[in-house]
Amino acid sequence: MASTLAYSFCYPLDTVKRRMQAEGSPGYKFTDTNNEINYAKQMLKAEGVIGFYKGFVPGLIRTVPMCFMQFIVY
């Protein structure tokens, strides 16, 4: 339960980080800012809260069984 909650809380921060890393890729340009907070504000304005959680479900599907397997083993 704690791992799932931590994953849910940290996922938006990872989304901002991944998108900023992708800014240098050809054909991908979301904004000109280099500041994480301003970037997150622009994401929120353009896509809403749902933009921070794109791709969340596949990661959650990976995380939940892993947590249960650790609980069973220990």
CHARMM-style PDB file with segment names, atoms N, HN, CA, C and O in Angstrom:
ATOM      1  N   MET     1       0.823  -1.190   0.000  1.00  0.00      PROA
ATOM      2  CA  MET     1       0.000   0.000   0.000  1.00  0.00      PROA
ATOM      3  C   MET     1       0.873   1.263   0.000  1.00  0.00      PROA
ATOM      4  O   MET     1       0.602   2.213  -0.733  1.00  0.00      PROA
ATOM      5  N   ALA     2       1.915   1.259   0.824  1.00  0.00      PROA
ATOM      6  HN  ALA     2       2.136   0.487   1.420  1.00  0.00      PROA
ATOM      7  CA  ALA     2       2.796   2.427   0.908  1.00  0.00      PROA
ATOM      8  C   ALA     2       3.527   2.655  -0.420  1.00  0.00      PROA
ATOM      9  O   ALA     2       3.708   3.798  -0.839  1.00  0.00      PROA
ATOM     10  N   SER     3       3.942   1.582  -1.074  1.00  0.00      PROA
ATOM     11  HN  SER     3       3.795   0.653  -0.733  1.00  0.00      PROA
ATOM     12  CA  SER     3       4.645   1.723  -2.357  1.00  0.00      PROA
ATOM     13  C   SER     3       3.730   2.308  -3.416  1.00  0.00      PROA
ATOM     14  O   SER     3       4.153   3.144  -4.215  1.00  0.00      PROA
ATOM     15  N   THR     4       2.483   1.874  -3.426  1.00  0.00      PROA
ATOM     16  HN  THR     4       2.139   1.195  -2.777  1.00  0.00      PROA
ATOM     17  CA  THR     4       1.518   2.389  -4.394  1.00  0.00      PROA
ATOM     18  C   THR     4       1.237   3.862  -4.141  1.00  0.00      PROA
ATOM     19  O   THR     4       1.140   4.647  -5.084  1.00  0.00      PROA
ATOM     20  N   LEU     5       1.106   4.238  -2.887  1.00  0.00      PROA
ATOM     21  HN  LEU     5       1.185   3.600  -2.120  1.00  0.00      PROA
ATOM     22  CA  LEU     5       0.877   5.641  -2.539  1.00  0.00      PROA
ATOM     23  C   LEU     5       2.085   6.497  -2.919  1.00  0.00      PROA
ATOM     24  O   LEU     5       1.927   7.591  -3.462  1.00  0.00      PROA
ATOM     25  N   ALA     6       3.274   6.009  -2.637  1.00  0.00      PROA
ATOM     26  HN  ALA     6       3.402   5.120  -2.195  1.00  0.00      PROA
ATOM     27  CA  ALA     6       4.490   6.737  -2.991  1.00  0.00      PROA
ATOM     28  C   ALA     6       4.615   6.883  -4.506  1.00  0.00      PROA
ATOM     29  O   ALA     6       5.008   7.939  -5.001  1.00  0.00      PROA
ATOM     30  N   TYR     7       4.280   5.827  -5.237  1.00  0.00      PROA
ATOM     31  HN  TYR     7       3.960   4.969  -4.835  1.00  0.00      PROA
ATOM     32  CA  TYR     7       4.327   5.867  -6.701  1.00  0.00      PROA
ATOM     33  C   TYR     7       3.343   6.915  -7.228  1.00  0.00      PROA
ATOM     34  O   TYR     7       3.665   7.672  -8.143  1.00  0.00      PROA
ATOM     35  N   SER     8       2.150   6.952  -6.647  1.00  0.00      PROA
ATOM     36  HN  SER     8       1.888   6.336  -5.903  1.00  0.00      PROA
ATOM     37  CA  SER     8       1.123   7.909  -7.072  1.00  0.00      PROA
ATOM     38  C   SER     8       1.547   9.346  -6.797  1.00  0.00      PROA
ATOM     39  O   SER     8       1.251  10.244  -7.584  1.00  0.00      PROA
ATOM     40  N   PHE     9       2.232   9.563  -5.691  1.00  0.00      PROA
ATOM     41  HN  PHE     9       2.473   8.833  -5.051  1.00  0.00      PROA
ATOM     42  CA  PHE     9       2.659  10.904  -5.320  1.00  0.00      PROA
ATOM     43  C   PHE     9       3.834  11.373  -6.179  1.00  0.00      PROA
ATOM     44  O   PHE     9       3.884  12.539  -6.568  1.00  0.00      PROA
ATOM     45  N   CYS    10       4.761  10.497  -6.473  1.00  0.00      PROA
ATOM     46  HN  CYS    10       4.721   9.549  -6.156  1.00  0.00      PROA
ATOM     47  CA  CYS    10       5.979  10.870  -7.199  1.00  0.00      PROA
ATOM     48  C   CYS    10       5.818  10.867  -8.710  1.00  0.00      PROA
ATOM     49  O   CYS    10       6.644  11.454  -9.409  1.00  0.00      PROA
ATOM     50  N   TYR    11       4.788  10.228  -9.234  1.00  0.00      PROA
ATOM     51  HN  TYR    11       4.117   9.751  -8.666  1.00  0.00      PROA
ATOM     52  CA  TYR    11       4.638  10.097 -10.680  1.00  0.00      PROA
ATOM     53  C   TYR    11       4.580  11.446 -11.405  1.00  0.00      PROA
ATOM     54  O   TYR    11       5.236  11.602 -12.434  1.00  0.00      PROA
ATOM     55  N   PRO    12       3.810  12.432 -10.900  1.00  0.00      PROA
ATOM     56  CA  PRO    12       3.807  13.726 -11.605  1.00  0.00      PROA
ATOM     57  C   PRO    12       5.185  14.382 -11.666  1.00  0.00      PROA
ATOM     58  O   PRO    12       5.519  15.029 -12.659  1.00  0.00      PROA
ATOM     59  N   LEU    13       5.976  14.220 -10.626  1.00  0.00      PROA
ATOM     60  HN  LEU    13       5.705  13.694  -9.820  1.00  0.00      PROA
ATOM     61  CA  LEU    13       7.329  14.788 -10.634  1.00  0.00      PROA
ATOM     62  C   LEU    13       8.185  14.101 -11.694  1.00  0.00      PROA
ATOM     63  O   LEU    13       8.969  14.752 -12.385  1.00  0.00      PROA
ATOM     64  N   ASP    14       8.031  12.784 -11.817  1.00  0.00      PROA
ATOM     65  HN  ASP    14       7.394  12.256 -11.255  1.00  0.00      PROA
ATOM     66  CA  ASP    14       8.768  12.049 -12.838  1.00  0.00      PROA
ATOM     67  C   ASP    14       8.304  12.428 -14.241  1.00  0.00      PROA
ATOM     68  O   ASP    14       9.107  12.472 -15.173  1.00  0.00      PROA
ATOM     69  N   THR    15       7.007  12.702 -14.392  1.00  0.00      PROA
ATOM     70  HN  THR    15       6.355  12.666 -13.635  1.00  0.00      PROA
ATOM     71  CA  THR    15       6.487  13.108 -15.693  1.00  0.00      PROA
ATOM     72  C   THR    15       7.120  14.419 -16.145  1.00  0.00      PROA
ATOM     73  O   THR    15       7.521  14.551 -17.301  1.00  0.00      PROA
ATOM     74  N   VAL    16       7.208  15.381 -15.242  1.00  0.00      PROA
ATOM     75  HN  VAL    16       6.882  15.273 -14.303  1.00  0.00      PROA
ATOM     76  CA  VAL    16       7.840  16.667 -15.570  1.00  0.00      PROA
ATOM     77  C   VAL    16       9.297  16.441 -15.940  1.00  0.00      PROA
ATOM     78  O   VAL    16       9.789  17.009 -16.915  1.00  0.00      PROA
ATOM     79  N   LYS    17       9.990  15.611 -15.163  1.00  0.00      PROA
ATOM     80  HN  LYS    17       9.590  15.149 -14.371  1.00  0.00      PROA
ATOM     81  CA  LYS    17      11.408  15.332 -15.435  1.00  0.00      PROA
ATOM     82  C   LYS    17      11.587  14.685 -16.808  1.00  0.00      PROA
ATOM     83  O   LYS    17      12.449  15.099 -17.582  1.00  0.00      PROA
ATOM     84  N   ARG    18      10.773  13.671 -17.111  1.00  0.00      PROA
ATOM     85  HN  ARG    18      10.073  13.335 -16.482  1.00  0.00      PROA
ATOM     86  CA  ARG    18      10.896  12.978 -18.406  1.00  0.00      PROA
ATOM     87  C   ARG    18      10.603  13.901 -19.568  1.00  0.00      PROA
ATOM     88  O   ARG    18      11.291  13.851 -20.588  1.00  0.00      PROA
ATOM     89  N   ARG    19       9.600  14.738 -19.431  1.00  0.00      PROA
ATOM     90  HN  ARG    19       9.042  14.779 -18.602  1.00  0.00      PROA
ATOM     91  CA  ARG    19       9.266  15.651 -20.524  1.00  0.00      PROA
ATOM     92  C   ARG    19      10.346  16.692 -20.742  1.00  0.00      PROA
ATOM     93  O   ARG    19      10.644  17.059 -21.879  1.00  0.00      PROA
ATOM     94  N   MET    20      10.928  17.163 -19.660  1.00  0.00      PROA
ATOM     95  HN  MET    20      10.686  16.865 -18.737  1.00  0.00      PROA
ATOM     96  CA  MET    20      12.017  18.136 -19.817  1.00  0.00      PROA
ATOM     97  C   MET    20      13.233  17.489 -20.473  1.00  0.00      PROA
ATOM     98  O   MET    20      13.949  18.135 -21.238  1.00  0.00      PROA
ATOM     99  N   GLN    21      13.465  16.209 -20.170  1.00  0.00      PROA
ATOM    100  HN  GLN    21      12.883  15.684 -19.548  1.00  0.00      PROA
ATOM    101  CA  GLN    21      14.564  15.496 -20.809  1.00  0.00      PROA
ATOM    102  C   GLN    21      14.295  15.306 -22.292  1.00  0.00      PROA
ATOM    103  O   GLN    21      15.220  15.322 -23.104  1.00  0.00      PROA
ATOM    104  N   ALA    22      13.021  15.126 -22.647  1.00  0.00      PROA
ATOM    105  HN  ALA    22      12.269  15.114 -21.987  1.00  0.00      PROA
ATOM    106  CA  ALA    22      12.660  14.899 -24.048  1.00  0.00      PROA
ATOM    107  C   ALA    22      12.662  16.187 -24.870  1.00  0.00      PROA
ATOM    108  O   ALA    22      12.592  16.134 -26.098  1.00  0.00      PROA
ATOM    109  N   GLU    23      12.740  17.318 -24.221  1.00  0.00      PROA
ATOM    110  HN  GLU    23      12.796  17.362 -23.224  1.00  0.00      PROA
ATOM    111  CA  GLU    23      12.730  18.603 -24.935  1.00  0.00      PROA
ATOM    112  C   GLU    23      13.809  18.683 -26.010  1.00  0.00      PROA
ATOM    113  O   GLU    23      13.607  19.339 -27.032  1.00  0.00      PROA
ATOM    114  N   GLY    24      14.936  18.037 -25.802  1.00  0.00      PROA
ATOM    115  HN  GLY    24      15.100  17.504 -24.972  1.00  0.00      PROA
ATOM    116  CA  GLY    24      16.018  18.099 -26.769  1.00  0.00      PROA
ATOM    117  C   GLY    24      15.815  17.191 -27.972  1.00  0.00      PROA
ATOM    118  O   GLY    24      16.577  17.268 -28.935  1.00  0.00      PROA
ATOM    119  N   SER    25      14.802  16.332 -27.934  1.00  0.00      PROA
ATOM    120  HN  SER    25      14.183  16.269 -27.151  1.00  0.00      PROA
ATOM    121  CA  SER    25      14.550  15.397 -29.034  1.00  0.00      PROA
ATOM    122  C   SER    25      14.013  16.140 -30.252  1.00  0.00      PROA
ATOM    123  O   SER    25      13.263  17.106 -30.113  1.00  0.00      PROA
ATOM    124  N   PRO    26      14.395  15.692 -31.442  1.00  0.00      PROA
ATOM    125  CA  PRO    26      13.891  16.336 -32.656  1.00  0.00      PROA
ATOM    126  C   PRO    26      12.365  16.203 -32.741  1.00  0.00      PROA
ATOM    127  O   PRO    26      11.814  15.128 -32.504  1.00  0.00      PROA
ATOM    128  N   GLY    27      11.701  17.287 -33.076  1.00  0.00      PROA
ATOM    129  HN  GLY    27      12.148  18.161 -33.268  1.00  0.00      PROA
ATOM    130  CA  GLY    27      10.259  17.264 -33.263  1.00  0.00      PROA
ATOM    131  C   GLY    27       9.456  17.378 -31.980  1.00  0.00      PROA
ATOM    132  O   GLY    27       8.227  17.331 -32.028  1.00  0.00      PROA
ATOM    133  N   TYR    28      10.105  17.527 -30.838  1.00  0.00      PROA
ATOM    134  HN  TYR    28      11.103  17.565 -30.799  1.00  0.00      PROA
ATOM    135  CA  TYR    28       9.384  17.625 -29.579  1.00  0.00      PROA
ATOM    136  C   TYR    28       9.759  18.935 -28.912  1.00  0.00      PROA
ATOM    137  O   TYR    28      10.884  19.105 -28.444  1.00  0.00      PROA
ATOM    138  N   LYS    29       8.820  19.852 -28.872  1.00  0.00      PROA
ATOM    139  HN  LYS    29       7.905  19.714 -29.252  1.00  0.00      PROA
ATOM    140  CA  LYS    29       9.066  21.127 -28.208  1.00  0.00      PROA
ATOM    141  C   LYS    29       7.764  21.578 -27.563  1.00  0.00      PROA
ATOM    142  O   LYS    29       6.818  21.963 -28.250  1.00  0.00      PROA
ATOM    143  N   PHE    30       7.726  21.525 -26.229  1.00  0.00      PROA
ATOM    144  HN  PHE    30       8.494  21.213 -25.671  1.00  0.00      PROA
ATOM    145  CA  PHE    30       6.532  21.927 -25.486  1.00  0.00      PROA
ATOM    146  C   PHE    30       6.630  23.388 -25.066  1.00  0.00      PROA
ATOM    147  O   PHE    30       5.648  24.127 -25.140  1.00  0.00      PROA
ATOM    148  N   THR    31       7.791  23.795 -24.633  1.00  0.00      PROA
ATOM    149  HN  THR    31       8.589  23.195 -24.573  1.00  0.00      PROA
ATOM    150  CA  THR    31       7.985  25.152 -24.128  1.00  0.00      PROA
ATOM    151  C   THR    31       9.458  25.534 -24.195  1.00  0.00      PROA
ATOM    152  O   THR    31      10.316  24.693 -24.462  1.00  0.00      PROA
ATOM    153  N   ASP    32       9.737  26.785 -23.955  1.00  0.00      PROA
ATOM    154  HN  ASP    32       9.040  27.468 -23.738  1.00  0.00      PROA
ATOM    155  CA  ASP    32      11.117  27.273 -23.954  1.00  0.00      PROA
ATOM    156  C   ASP    32      11.703  27.392 -22.560  1.00  0.00      PROA
ATOM    157  O   ASP    32      12.845  27.828 -22.419  1.00  0.00      PROA
ATOM    158  N   THR    33      10.970  27.024 -21.538  1.00  0.00      PROA
ATOM    159  HN  THR    33      10.042  26.670 -21.653  1.00  0.00      PROA
ATOM    160  CA  THR    33      11.436  27.214 -20.170  1.00  0.00      PROA
ATOM    161  C   THR    33      12.398  26.111 -19.734  1.00  0.00      PROA
ATOM    162  O   THR    33      12.294  24.972 -20.189  1.00  0.00      PROA
ATOM    163  N   ASN    34      13.319  26.453 -18.865  1.00  0.00      PROA
ATOM    164  HN  ASN    34      13.403  27.378 -18.496  1.00  0.00      PROA
ATOM    165  CA  ASN    34      14.253  25.481 -18.307  1.00  0.00      PROA
ATOM    166  C   ASN    34      14.005  25.264 -16.825  1.00  0.00      PROA
ATOM    167  O   ASN    34      14.756  24.535 -16.177  1.00  0.00      PROA
ATOM    168  N   ASN    35      12.962  25.883 -16.276  1.00  0.00      PROA
ATOM    169  HN  ASN    35      12.352  26.475 -16.803  1.00  0.00      PROA
ATOM    170  CA  ASN    35      12.642  25.802 -14.872  1.00  0.00      PROA
ATOM    171  C   ASN    35      11.536  24.767 -14.665  1.00  0.00      PROA
ATOM    172  O   ASN    35      10.515  24.811 -15.352  1.00  0.00      PROA
ATOM    173  N   GLU    36      11.726  23.846 -13.736  1.00  0.00      PROA
ATOM    174  HN  GLU    36      12.555  23.810 -13.179  1.00  0.00      PROA
ATOM    175  CA  GLU    36      10.766  22.766 -13.516  1.00  0.00      PROA
ATOM    176  C   GLU    36       9.407  23.288 -13.079  1.00  0.00      PROA
ATOM    177  O   GLU    36       8.379  22.777 -13.524  1.00  0.00      PROA
ATOM    178  N   ILE    37       9.384  24.289 -12.221  1.00  0.00      PROA
ATOM    179  HN  ILE    37      10.219  24.704 -11.860  1.00  0.00      PROA
ATOM    180  CA  ILE    37       8.112  24.812 -11.714  1.00  0.00      PROA
ATOM    181  C   ILE    37       7.334  25.500 -12.832  1.00  0.00      PROA
ATOM    182  O   ILE    37       6.127  25.293 -12.964  1.00  0.00      PROA
ATOM    183  N   ASN    38       8.005  26.308 -13.628  1.00  0.00      PROA
ATOM    184  HN  ASN    38       8.985  26.476 -13.521  1.00  0.00      PROA
ATOM    185  CA  ASN    38       7.332  26.959 -14.752  1.00  0.00      PROA
ATOM    186  C   ASN    38       6.868  25.939 -15.780  1.00  0.00      PROA
ATOM    187  O   ASN    38       5.798  26.083 -16.371  1.00  0.00      PROA
ATOM    188  N   TYR    39       7.668  24.920 -15.985  1.00  0.00      PROA
ATOM    189  HN  TYR    39       8.537  24.803 -15.504  1.00  0.00      PROA
ATOM    190  CA  TYR    39       7.293  23.860 -16.922  1.00  0.00      PROA
ATOM    191  C   TYR    39       6.035  23.153 -16.433  1.00  0.00      PROA
ATOM    192  O   TYR    39       5.125  22.886 -17.218  1.00  0.00      PROA
ATOM    193  N   ALA    40       5.983  22.850 -15.135  1.00  0.00      PROA
ATOM    194  HN  ALA    40       6.723  23.067 -14.497  1.00  0.00      PROA
ATOM    195  CA  ALA    40       4.810  22.189 -14.564  1.00  0.00      PROA
ATOM    196  C   ALA    40       3.581  23.087 -14.667  1.00  0.00      PROA
ATOM    197  O   ALA    40       2.485  22.599 -14.942  1.00  0.00      PROA
ATOM    198  N   LYS    41       3.746  24.382 -14.451  1.00  0.00      PROA
ATOM    199  HN  LYS    41       4.636  24.778 -14.227  1.00  0.00      PROA
ATOM    200  CA  LYS    41       2.622  25.316 -14.582  1.00  0.00      PROA
ATOM    201  C   LYS    41       2.086  25.329 -16.008  1.00  0.00      PROA
ATOM    202  O   LYS    41       0.874  25.353 -16.220  1.00  0.00      PROA
ATOM    203  N   GLN    42       2.991  25.314 -16.983  1.00  0.00      PROA
ATOM    204  HN  GLN    42       3.976  25.294 -16.810  1.00  0.00      PROA
ATOM    205  CA  GLN    42       2.563  25.311 -18.376  1.00  0.00      PROA
ATOM    206  C   GLN    42       1.879  24.004 -18.740  1.00  0.00      PROA
ATOM    207  O   GLN    42       0.918  23.996 -19.509  1.00  0.00      PROA
ATOM    208  N   MET    43       2.373  22.896 -18.188  1.00  0.00      PROA
ATOM    209  HN  MET    43       3.154  22.903 -17.564  1.00  0.00      PROA
ATOM    210  CA  MET    43       1.699  21.607 -18.411  1.00  0.00      PROA
ATOM    211  C   MET    43       0.292  21.636 -17.838  1.00  0.00      PROA
ATOM    212  O   MET    43      -0.655  21.186 -18.484  1.00  0.00      PROA
ATOM    213  N   LEU    44       0.152  22.160 -16.632  1.00  0.00      PROA
ATOM    214  HN  LEU    44       0.921  22.525 -16.108  1.00  0.00      PROA
ATOM    215  CA  LEU    44      -1.148  22.240 -15.977  1.00  0.00      PROA
ATOM    216  C   LEU    44      -2.108  23.103 -16.781  1.00  0.00      PROA
ATOM    217  O   LEU    44      -3.280  22.759 -16.936  1.00  0.00      PROA
ATOM    218  N   LYS    45      -1.613  24.215 -17.288  1.00  0.00      PROA
ATOM    219  HN  LYS    45      -0.661  24.494 -17.163  1.00  0.00      PROA
ATOM    220  CA  LYS    45      -2.444  25.125 -18.084  1.00  0.00      PROA
ATOM    221  C   LYS    45      -2.872  24.485 -19.404  1.00  0.00      PROA
ATOM    222  O   LYS    45      -4.019  24.636 -19.826  1.00  0.00      PROA
ATOM    223  N   ALA    46      -1.962  23.777 -20.050  1.00  0.00      PROA
ATOM    224  HN  ALA    46      -1.030  23.654 -19.707  1.00  0.00      PROA
ATOM    225  CA  ALA    46      -2.236  23.206 -21.367  1.00  0.00      PROA
ATOM    226  C   ALA    46      -3.045  21.913 -21.302  1.00  0.00      PROA
ATOM    227  O   ALA    46      -3.915  21.690 -22.144  1.00  0.00      PROA
ATOM    228  N   GLU    47      -2.770  21.050 -20.306  1.00  0.00      PROA
ATOM    229  HN  GLU    47      -2.063  21.230 -19.622  1.00  0.00      PROA
ATOM    230  CA  GLU    47      -3.360  19.716 -20.303  1.00  0.00      PROA
ATOM    231  C   GLU    47      -4.207  19.411 -19.080  1.00  0.00      PROA
ATOM    232  O   GLU    47      -4.960  18.438 -19.080  1.00  0.00      PROA
ATOM    233  N   GLY    48      -4.096  20.219 -18.048  1.00  0.00      PROA
ATOM    234  HN  GLY    48      -3.484  21.009 -18.048  1.00  0.00      PROA
ATOM    235  CA  GLY    48      -4.811  19.940 -16.811  1.00  0.00      PROA
ATOM    236  C   GLY    48      -4.054  18.908 -15.984  1.00  0.00      PROA
ATOM    237  O   GLY    48      -2.950  18.491 -16.336  1.00  0.00      PROA
ATOM    238  N   VAL    49      -4.667  18.510 -14.888  1.00  0.00      PROA
ATOM    239  HN  VAL    49      -5.563  18.848 -14.602  1.00  0.00      PROA
ATOM    240  CA  VAL    49      -4.031  17.558 -13.972  1.00  0.00      PROA
ATOM    241  C   VAL    49      -3.791  16.215 -14.653  1.00  0.00      PROA
ATOM    242  O   VAL    49      -2.804  15.540 -14.358  1.00  0.00      PROA
ATOM    243  N   ILE    50      -4.666  15.828 -15.545  1.00  0.00      PROA
ATOM    244  HN  ILE    50      -5.467  16.376 -15.785  1.00  0.00      PROA
ATOM    245  CA  ILE    50      -4.543  14.527 -16.217  1.00  0.00      PROA
ATOM    246  C   ILE    50      -3.235  14.417 -17.000  1.00  0.00      PROA
ATOM    247  O   ILE    50      -2.729  13.314 -17.206  1.00  0.00      PROA
ATOM    248  N   GLY    51      -2.689  15.542 -17.434  1.00  0.00      PROA
ATOM    249  HN  GLY    51      -3.100  16.439 -17.266  1.00  0.00      PROA
ATOM    250  CA  GLY    51      -1.425  15.526 -18.168  1.00  0.00      PROA
ATOM    251  C   GLY    51      -0.260  15.012 -17.349  1.00  0.00      PROA
ATOM    252  O   GLY    51       0.690  14.456 -17.901  1.00  0.00      PROA
ATOM    253  N   PHE    52      -0.319  15.192 -16.036  1.00  0.00      PROA
ATOM    254  HN  PHE    52      -1.091  15.644 -15.588  1.00  0.00      PROA
ATOM    255  CA  PHE    52       0.744  14.714 -15.158  1.00  0.00      PROA
ATOM    256  C   PHE    52       0.694  13.203 -14.954  1.00  0.00      PROA
ATOM    257  O   PHE    52       1.685  12.596 -14.546  1.00  0.00      PROA
ATOM    258  N   TYR    53      -0.451  12.598 -15.235  1.00  0.00      PROA
ATOM    259  HN  TYR    53      -1.256  13.090 -15.566  1.00  0.00      PROA
ATOM    260  CA  TYR    53      -0.627  11.172 -14.980  1.00  0.00      PROA
ATOM    261  C   TYR    53      -0.742  10.337 -16.262  1.00  0.00      PROA
ATOM    262  O   TYR    53      -1.210   9.199 -16.216  1.00  0.00      PROA
ATOM    263  N   LYS    54      -0.322  10.889 -17.393  1.00  0.00      PROA
ATOM    264  HN  LYS    54       0.058  11.813 -17.430  1.00  0.00      PROA
ATOM    265  CA  LYS    54      -0.326  10.095 -18.623  1.00  0.00      PROA
ATOM    266  C   LYS    54       0.687   8.968 -18.487  1.00  0.00      PROA
ATOM    267  O   LYS    54       1.847   9.211 -18.155  1.00  0.00      PROA
ATOM    268  N   GLY    55       0.260   7.751 -18.739  1.00  0.00      PROA
ATOM    269  HN  GLY    55      -0.682   7.553 -19.009  1.00  0.00      PROA
ATOM    270  CA  GLY    55       1.129   6.585 -18.606  1.00  0.00      PROA
ATOM    271  C   GLY    55       1.182   6.029 -17.202  1.00  0.00      PROA
ATOM    272  O   GLY    55       2.006   5.161 -16.914  1.00  0.00      PROA
ATOM    273  N   PHE    56       0.323   6.506 -16.325  1.00  0.00      PROA
ATOM    274  HN  PHE    56      -0.346   7.211 -16.560  1.00  0.00      PROA
ATOM    275  CA  PHE    56       0.329   6.087 -14.918  1.00  0.00      PROA
ATOM    276  C   PHE    56      -0.132   4.638 -14.752  1.00  0.00      PROA
ATOM    277  O   PHE    56       0.461   3.887 -13.978  1.00  0.00      PROA
ATOM    278  N   VAL    57      -1.168   4.245 -15.461  1.00  0.00      PROA
ATOM    279  HN  VAL    57      -1.650   4.855 -16.091  1.00  0.00      PROA
ATOM    280  CA  VAL    57      -1.755   2.912 -15.267  1.00  0.00      PROA
ATOM    281  C   VAL    57      -0.775   1.783 -15.600  1.00  0.00      PROA
ATOM    282  O   VAL    57      -0.667   0.845 -14.810  1.00  0.00      PROA
ATOM    283  N   PRO    58      -0.061   1.823 -16.718  1.00  0.00      PROA
ATOM    284  CA  PRO    58       0.902   0.739 -16.957  1.00  0.00      PROA
ATOM    285  C   PRO    58       1.960   0.614 -15.860  1.00  0.00      PROA
ATOM    286  O   PRO    58       2.341  -0.496 -15.488  1.00  0.00      PROA
ATOM    287  N   GLY    59       2.427   1.731 -15.351  1.00  0.00      PROA
ATOM    288  HN  GLY    59       2.118   2.633 -15.653  1.00  0.00      PROA
ATOM    289  CA  GLY    59       3.395   1.685 -14.256  1.00  0.00      PROA
ATOM    290  C   GLY    59       2.784   1.141 -12.982  1.00  0.00      PROA
ATOM    291  O   GLY    59       3.441   0.426 -12.226  1.00  0.00      PROA
ATOM    292  N   LEU    60       1.530   1.479 -12.747  1.00  0.00      PROA
ATOM    293  HN  LEU    60       0.997   2.060 -13.361  1.00  0.00      PROA
ATOM    294  CA  LEU    60       0.833   0.966 -11.568  1.00  0.00      PROA
ATOM    295  C   LEU    60       0.616  -0.538 -11.685  1.00  0.00      PROA
ATOM    296  O   LEU    60       0.737  -1.267 -10.701  1.00  0.00      PROA
ATOM    297  N   ILE    61       0.299  -0.994 -12.876  1.00  0.00      PROA
ATOM    298  HN  ILE    61       0.200  -0.402 -13.676  1.00  0.00      PROA
ATOM    299  CA  ILE    61       0.121  -2.432 -13.106  1.00  0.00      PROA
ATOM    300  C   ILE    61       1.427  -3.167 -12.843  1.00  0.00      PROA
ATOM    301  O   ILE    61       1.406  -4.315 -12.399  1.00  0.00      PROA
ATOM    302  N   ARG    62       2.550  -2.537 -13.104  1.00  0.00      PROA
ATOM    303  HN  ARG    62       2.568  -1.605 -13.464  1.00  0.00      PROA
ATOM    304  CA  ARG    62       3.846  -3.144 -12.826  1.00  0.00      PROA
ATOM    305  C   ARG    62       4.178  -3.092 -11.335  1.00  0.00      PROA
ATOM    306  O   ARG    62       4.747  -4.041 -10.796  1.00  0.00      PROA
ATOM    307  N   THR    63       3.832  -2.004 -10.674  1.00  0.00      PROA
ATOM    308  HN  THR    63       3.370  -1.233 -11.112  1.00  0.00      PROA
ATOM    309  CA  THR    63       4.217  -1.789  -9.279  1.00  0.00      PROA
ATOM    310  C   THR    63       3.429  -2.657  -8.308  1.00  0.00      PROA
ATOM    311  O   THR    63       4.014  -3.231  -7.389  1.00  0.00      PROA
ATOM    312  N   VAL    64       2.125  -2.764  -8.488  1.00  0.00      PROA
ATOM    313  HN  VAL    64       1.650  -2.297  -9.234  1.00  0.00      PROA
ATOM    314  CA  VAL    64       1.279  -3.477  -7.526  1.00  0.00      PROA
ATOM    315  C   VAL    64       1.675  -4.949  -7.397  1.00  0.00      PROA
ATOM    316  O   VAL    64       1.880  -5.401  -6.271  1.00  0.00      PROA
ATOM    317  N   PRO    65       1.795  -5.721  -8.473  1.00  0.00      PROA
ATOM    318  CA  PRO    65       2.203  -7.122  -8.297  1.00  0.00      PROA
ATOM    319  C   PRO    65       3.594  -7.269  -7.675  1.00  0.00      PROA
ATOM    320  O   PRO    65       3.835  -8.202  -6.910  1.00  0.00      PROA
ATOM    321  N   MET    66       4.498  -6.362  -7.998  1.00  0.00      PROA
ATOM    322  HN  MET    66       4.302  -5.604  -8.620  1.00  0.00      PROA
ATOM    323  CA  MET    66       5.832  -6.424  -7.433  1.00  0.00      PROA
ATOM    324  C   MET    66       5.768  -6.256  -5.907  1.00  0.00      PROA
ATOM    325  O   MET    66       6.467  -6.951  -5.169  1.00  0.00      PROA
ATOM    326  N   CYS    67       4.937  -5.342  -5.455  1.00  0.00      PROA
ATOM    327  HN  CYS    67       4.370  -4.777  -6.054  1.00  0.00      PROA
ATOM    328  CA  CYS    67       4.783  -5.111  -3.994  1.00  0.00      PROA
ATOM    329  C   CYS    67       4.188  -6.335  -3.325  1.00  0.00      PROA
ATOM    330  O   CYS    67       4.636  -6.721  -2.246  1.00  0.00      PROA
ATOM    331  N   PHE    68       3.190  -6.956  -3.940  1.00  0.00      PROA
ATOM    332  HN  PHE    68       2.826  -6.643  -4.817  1.00  0.00      PROA
ATOM    333  CA  PHE    68       2.568  -8.133  -3.349  1.00  0.00      PROA
ATOM    334  C   PHE    68       3.550  -9.305  -3.309  1.00  0.00      PROA
ATOM    335  O   PHE    68       3.544 -10.084  -2.356  1.00  0.00      PROA
ATOM    336  N   MET    69       4.383  -9.432  -4.322  1.00  0.00      PROA
ATOM    337  HN  MET    69       4.387  -8.799  -5.096  1.00  0.00      PROA
ATOM    338  CA  MET    69       5.365 -10.525  -4.335  1.00  0.00      PROA
ATOM    339  C   MET    69       6.389 -10.318  -3.225  1.00  0.00      PROA
ATOM    340  O   MET    69       6.814 -11.294  -2.606  1.00  0.00      PROA
ATOM    341  N   GLN    70       6.793  -9.105  -2.956  1.00  0.00      PROA
ATOM    342  HN  GLN    70       6.448  -8.312  -3.459  1.00  0.00      PROA
ATOM    343  CA  GLN    70       7.726  -8.848  -1.864  1.00  0.00      PROA
ATOM    344  C   GLN    70       7.080  -9.176  -0.532  1.00  0.00      PROA
ATOM    345  O   GLN    70       7.745  -9.680   0.373  1.00  0.00      PROA
ATOM    346  N   PHE    71       5.787  -8.895  -0.400  1.00  0.00      PROA
ATOM    347  HN  PHE    71       5.246  -8.486  -1.135  1.00  0.00      PROA
ATOM    348  CA  PHE    71       5.078  -9.193   0.840  1.00  0.00      PROA
ATOM    349  C   PHE    71       4.979 -10.692   1.070  1.00  0.00      PROA
ATOM    350  O   PHE    71       5.118 -11.155   2.202  1.00  0.00      PROA
ATOM    351  N   ILE    72       4.741 -11.451   0.014  1.00  0.00      PROA
ATOM    352  HN  ILE    72       4.628 -11.075  -0.905  1.00  0.00      PROA
ATOM    353  CA  ILE    72       4.614 -12.913   0.130  1.00  0.00      PROA
ATOM    354  C   ILE    72       5.969 -13.539   0.446  1.00  0.00      PROA
ATOM    355  O   ILE    72       6.045 -14.458   1.262  1.00  0.00      PROA
ATOM    356  N   VAL    73       7.038 -13.059  -0.184  1.00  0.00      PROA
ATOM    357  HN  VAL    73       6.976 -12.313  -0.847  1.00  0.00      PROA
ATOM    358  CA  VAL    73       8.367 -13.644   0.013  1.00  0.00      PROA
ATOM    359  C   VAL    73       8.876 -13.394   1.421  1.00  0.00      PROA
ATOM    360  O   VAL    73       9.482 -14.272   2.034  1.00  0.00      PROA
ATOM    361  N   TYR    74       8.630 -12.197   1.933  1.00  0.00      PROA
ATOM    362  HN  TYR    74       8.137 -11.483   1.435  1.00  0.00      PROA
ATOM    363  CA  TYR    74       9.122 -11.866   3.263  1.00  0.00      PROA
ATOM    364  C   TYR    74       8.064 -12.209   4.273  1.00  0.00      PROA
ATOM    365  OT1 TYR    74       8.267 -12.012   5.471  1.00  0.00      PROA
TER     366      TYR     74
END
